[in-house]
Amino acid sequence: MIKSMTGYGKSVCELPEKTITIEIKSLNGKQADVYLRLPNIYREKESEIRNIINVSLKRGKIECIITVESFDGEKLACINKEVVKRYYKQLLEIQDDLKIQDREPLMQTILRLPESLKADKEELDVKEWEVLKSALNDSIKQLESFRQQEGNTLEKDIVERIGRIEKLSSQLDGFENTRTERIKERLRNNLLEFFNEDVLDKNRFEQELIYYLEKLDITEEKVRLQNHCSYFRQVVSEDNHVGKKLGFLCQEIGRETNTIGSKANDFEIQKLVVLMKDELEKIKEQLMNVL
């Protein structure tokens, strides 16, 4: 069963002094590209959080946002008075030197400067970290469930399109005999434009014709195309992450289809090839989002 790389998960956990909310979402990507937005208290666990996400989600552009709503007002940032006073004194001197009269923006400017605000550094409690990990795993499970649902829709569409390619491929046989006869007739008529029929060496003509038709024969390509489509169906039903493998199979299907088109030398077969290519391109678009 295939999975989509698109998904979303959210979990909320309540602690005595705070509420932790974890949101995680993913989009399609060639590799695992994880973006984290964390409160400072969890920075020491950033590497571990990344590892949990990478191991579980494998691929995609993944964004994880952890927010904390604290109920303890005493832990809010405080003004560093001594630093603010020194900033204020220096800025006043600069304003006097520059003869700037407006002093209202000073405090706004100072509060943006380094060390103007201070906060007691929180220590991450072991129990809180376990709660956070559990909530993170819950979010990932929700995202995985979302991916599976999306994957079921993708799988249905992709398998249907592979079926259409197989059906179109089976129609090639109906044009093979008529194509061969048309080629023979065309070559014979071309020769008769330059030579009389009584001077033609029929045996040599047949030998050359067989050699020419062998170069245009598409039997091997049809067999390989059917085998690739059959293997494609088998891979889709596998449990592991099959997106890249299916992409490689699409390349092989495209290669055989292109060869049939270049060898066909027949309008009806070319039409079937165009229809097969159209289905294959739609499959490739869908596979961009398959894990």
Residue, then its C-alpha position, 0 to 999 in steps of 0.5 A: m500500500i502506498k502512502s502520500m507525502t502530504g499530511y497533518g497532525k496536531s496534539v495538545c497536552e496539559l501540564p499543571e503550569k502550561t499547555i503544549t501544542i504540537e503541529i506537524k505537517s508535510l509536503n512532497g520532497k525528494q529527501a527528509d527536510v525538517y523545519l523546527r520551531l521550538p521554545n528555548i526550553y526545548r532547544e537542548k532536545e532539538s536533535e532528538i526531536r529531529n531524529i524521531i521525525n526523520v525515523s518515522l516520516k522518512r521523506g518530505k518537506i516537514e514542518c514541526i511547530i511546538t508552542v507553549e502557553s504558560f500559566d505562570g506569570e512570574k516566568l515572563a521576561c523582566i526588564n534588565k534595569e541596569v542595562v536599560k539605564r546605561y543604554y538610556k544614558q548613552l543614547l541621551e548623550i548621542q541625541d544631545d551631540l546630534k541635537i535631536q529633541d524628540r526623546e519619545p522613541l528612546m525606550q522603544t529602541i532600548l527594549r529592542l537592544p540586546e540584554s534589555l530583557k531578561a528571563d530566568k532560564e527554565e530547566l526541562d523537567v524529565k517528566e515534561w520531556e516524556v509528555l512532550k515525546s508522547a504528544l509528538n508521537d501522537s501528532i506523527k501518528q495522525l499525520e501518518s493516518f492522513r498520509q495513508q488516506e491520501g495514499n489510498t486515493l493516489e493508489k486507486d488512480i495510479v493503478e487505473r492508469i496502469g490498467r489503461i496502458e496495459k489495455l492500450s498495449s494489448q491493442l497494438d497486436g491488432f495493427e501488426n499484421t496490417r502494418t507489415e503488409r503496408i510496409k511490404e507494399r510500400l517498399r515494393n511500389n517504391l522499387l517498381e518506380f525505378f525498376n521493372e518487375d521482371v528484373l527484380d530478384k524476388n529472393r533478394f527482395e524477400q531477404e532485404l524485406i525480412y531484415y528491414l521488418e526485423k528492425l521495425d519489429i516491436t514484439e520485444e518492446k511489447v513484452r517488456l512493457q507488459n512485464h514492467c506494468s505487471y511489476f508496477r502493480q506488484v510494487v504498489s501492493e508492497d508495504n515499504h516506501v515505494g515512491k522511488k521504485l515506482g518512479f524508476l519503473c515509470q522511466e522503464i515504461g516510458r523507454e519501451t513506449n518511446t521505442i515502440g513509437s519510434k519503430a512503429n512507422d504506423f499512424e494507428i500505432q502512433k495514436l496508441v503510443v500517444l495515449m499511453k504517454d499521456e497516461l504515463e505522464k499523469i502517473k508521474e505527476q501523482l508519484m511526485n507525492v508518493l512516499 
